Amino acid sequence: MLSIQGLNQFYGQSHTLWDLDIEIPAGQCTCVMGRNGVGKTTLMQCIMGLLPLRSGGMIYRGGHDLARLPAEGRARLGLGYVPQGRQIFPLLTVEENLRIGLPARPDGARQIPPFIFELFPVLKEMLGRRGGDLSGGQQQQLAIGRALGIDPKLLILDEPTEGIQPNIVHEIGDIIRRLIDELGLTVILVEQKLPFARRVADRFLILDRGRVKASGPIDALSEDLVREYLTV
């Protein structure tokens, strides 16, 4: 689905991502893990074209070279992004937020897909409310719904459980698995909650100081790796 080769990125003079070689398999959830500040969000922004690459390449399904495409071009190829902190438009209504990404749909459809309201019934009930008036959990559902509106094949979720009440966290986990198992989406999940990651992900990848330190099936995420790279 996505192959990253020799990716390097800098912030000013600071080398933040070092020679990353990563394979994201189709139809699975790959969880990117690591302590704060190791480069997880930076990697997601590089994949989405929000940060430039200093060197390296990213080949997306069908041989598309993402490094040559702007962010809007990547959305049209089927990359959906839910950024850390949700970043909905607080003064726009729920309906307006959901319609924001529709012009990037490859099929030209301009209607909000009905399955979004099947996944998140609360959004249908609140179409006329401003995004800023929703609770944190409802805003996260809105952010995911907005990303799904472009009909993505690869969905990136950066810390989707951050600041969310436990019942909504569990619901989001169930929805991620439905998107993978029933709709065939590929998901890259940035997550620090170990129980959530173990329940939702198929694979893991650990970053430390901008380098890949370990990866594999989620069942291979050992306590030794957790102690060395994930505990604070």
C-alpha positions, 0 to 999 in steps of 0.5 A, spaced: 500 500 500 505 504 502 512 504 501 517 509 504 524 508 502 530 512 506 526 518 508 530 524 512 527 530 514 529 536 518 527 541 522 531 547 521 538 544 523 535 538 527 535 532 523 528 529 526 527 523 521 533 518 519 533 514 513 526 511 515 524 504 511 517 503 512 512 498 509 505 499 510 501 493 508 494 494 505 488 492 509 491 492 516 492 497 521 499 499 523 500 502 529 506 507 530 508 508 537 514 511 541 515 516 546 513 524 545 517 527 541 520 521 537 517 524 530 511 520 530 507 526 528 512 529 523 512 522 519 504 523 518 505 530 516 511 528 511 506 522 508 500 527 507 505 532 504 504 537 509 512 537 511 517 537 505 522 531 505 529 532 505 531 526 501 527 519 500 521 517 497 514 514 498 511 510 493 503 509 494 499 503 491 499 503 483 506 506 483 504 513 485 510 517 487 507 521 493 514 525 494 512 529 487 505 531 489 502 536 494 497 535 499 491 536 495 493 531 490 495 526 495 487 526 498 485 525 491 489 519 491 485 516 497 489 519 503 485 521 509 488 524 515 485 526 522 491 530 525 492 530 532 488 535 536 482 534 531 483 541 528 475 541 526 473 548 524 469 550 530 465 556 527 462 551 521 457 547 522 457 539 523 455 539 516 459 544 513 465 540 516 463 534 513 463 537 506 469 540 506 473 535 503 468 532 498 471 536 492 477 531 493 473 525 492 475 522 485 468 520 483 466 527 483 460 526 488 458 532 492 453 528 497 456 526 504 456 519 504 450 516 508 455 510 511 458 516 515 452 517 519 451 509 520 458 510 523 457 516 527 449 517 528 450 523 533 453 527 527 446 526 523 443 529 529 447 535 530 448 537 523 446 544 524 450 545 530 457 549 530 463 544 531 466 548 536 460 546 540 461 539 540 464 535 546 471 532 545 469 525 543 464 528 538 469 533 535 473 526 534 468 523 531 467 529 526 474 529 524 474 522 522 467 523 518 470 528 515 476 524 513 472 518 510 468 523 506 473 523 501 473 516 500 480 514 502 483 508 501 489 509 506 486 513 513 491 516 518 489 517 525 494 521 529 492 520 537 485 519 536 484 517 543 487 523 546 483 527 551 477 522 549 472 519 554 473 512 555 466 510 552 468 514 546 475 511 545 472 504 545 467 506 540 472 509 535 476 502 536 470 498 534 469 503 528 477 502 526 476 495 525 470 495 521 473 500 516 478 495 516 475 488 516 468 490 512 471 496 507 478 494 506 481 500 508 488 501 510 490 505 517 496 508 520 494 509 527 499 513 532 497 511 539 500 511 546 495 507 549 497 500 549 491 496 550 487 500 545 493 499 540 493 491 542 486 491 541 485 495 534 492 494 530 495 488 526 502 491 526 506 495 530 512 500 528 516 503 534 520 510 533 525 512 537 529 519 536 527 519 529 529 512 527 525 505 526 527 501 532 522 495 532 516 493 527 512 486 526 505 483 528 502 486 534 503 480 538 510 481 537 510 487 541 514 484 547 514 487 554 522 488 553 520 493 547 515 496 551 520 498 557 525 500 553 521 504 548 514 506 550 514 507 558 516 514 561 
